[in-house]
Amino acid sequence: MSDSTSTKEFSGTHQAFRDRWAKTDDAMCKHSMSFHLHNTLRKEFFASYLYLLEQIPLVKLYAVTCEYIKGEKQFYYRAQDFYKDVPPSEEGMMGDFVEISELDLEGSRQFLKKFVGPGKAGTKRALDCGCGIGRVSKGVLFPVFESMEMLDMVEDFILHAHECYLGDYADRVEAYYLYNLQEFIPSTNKYDVIWMQWIACHLTDKDLMEFLMRAKASLRPNGVIIIKDNMARQGCKLDPIDSSIIRHLDIMKGIIQRAGLTVLDVEKQEGFPEAIVPVWMIAMHVG
């Protein structure tokens, strides 16, 4: 079966599913538990929840995303729990694919070049969101920007970055932020580039959109936001182990548009093994 035929059949099935839920919404008792779960999911995953419901029963999907543990949504609690066991090393950052790290960095360097320079984004300061130990900062951003700010939710990653991994580059870090991205409020008019690699997949649709809206206000003139992330071949897929959601490129573009940003360019990372989920880069700015 060709990809186009498969995609058409998938789209048709999804539309039928969407129509069925639309009818159910109208008829459903608003005081029922199913309505409450459905409505909560729709608010958090407004662009993705129907695709997820095609794969995961409503009660289970709610439990692994929106249910609270120790005052925090399971979606975020599970991610924090997962990364506690990830070592602060390049191997830890790349999982089982450390051999493609340099290929990934080179693809990022070439993509970034399109948007930085005279008449484009400046080179004063960049923010690395979900920086880990600083693999992307060291290999892509420090060679371009005068100074960096770095954010991650795992303290061990940031400590390793500052004390070991970054070397002399650490002197050019203006600030480290030990934050969850969904809670971070960046200063206005501060960054030439905001880099988000393998972090958008750890945010709900709502929190991703709202962070992009805050990030938009933090850009300097001609500044850009770049997302580099796994993108589903169809629809959306949820990994309940590390609480990541991979979205189709079109779904991601829809969230970006709702955040009031304009897509400048998209490019697929080439050279990765076929076994790996496709990785795309998206550059956006205030249009």
Secondary structure by P-SEA (a helix, b strand, c coil): ccaaaaaaaaaaaaaaaaaaaaaaaaacccccaaaaaaaaaaaaccccaaaaaacccaaaaaaacccccccccaaaaaaaaaaccccccccccccccccaaaaaaaaaaaaaaacccccccccccccccccccccccccccccccccbbbbbccaaaaaaaaccccccccccccccccccccccccccccccbbbbccccccccaaaaaaaaaaaaaacccccccccbbbbbccccccccccbbbbbcaaaaaaaaaaaccccccccccccccccccbbbbbbbccc
